[in-house]
Amino acid sequence: MLSLLLVSVVPLVAGHAGMLWPPAWQDGKGVPLNKINTYQVYSDPVVKDPASGKPIKSIKTWLTDQAYVGGHGDQFFGVGDITNPECLKQNYEWNMGKCPLEKTPWAAPGRAPSLGGGCGIFGGNPYGCPSGNDTRAPGSVCGQFTRPRGTFAFGSSALDVDFPQALTTEWALGSWQDVAWVGKGGHWGGYTYRLCRMPAE
């Protein structure tokens, strides 16, 4: 089993989330952990998303938006069973009643869908926003019917993007490693970590 020691990267918090260390696929520079001072992570030249044409620069753009316990898409808002007792506690500042009302992934960890093979979708919305009912161009900003949510439509899975400068990190089995993660965005909940299986060559 691989054990990870999480380190705080508080100065970088600004919306959504992503791993900064070890280097993600989009990181063509491999900035050392003690030199990281931004969530902007990219290759030189900057890789572009093949679906939307948008440059891939922010580590926080790989996610699954419109994720609820009952499924993916705003039609699943409030659908699903709560399994996390913390979700029902109304006295937490982060909760503010959102968790039991919306049935966000924090309501039942491990039950909400994670798109992109666990590696995320660039912009978070592979089927548009609202999911399955969006005729706009790839890369269109989401939140056109609600408040903007910092995501966009029809981006690619990380598995479908060629990162020619991607770095490889090797760790000894059972070793302790420092990792760095940045996140915020008013999500009132938890995050999961996944190891993305490398595609067959």
Disulfide bonds with the S-S distance in Angstrom:
Cys87-Cys99 2.07
Cys119-Cys196 2.19
Cys129-Cys142 1.89
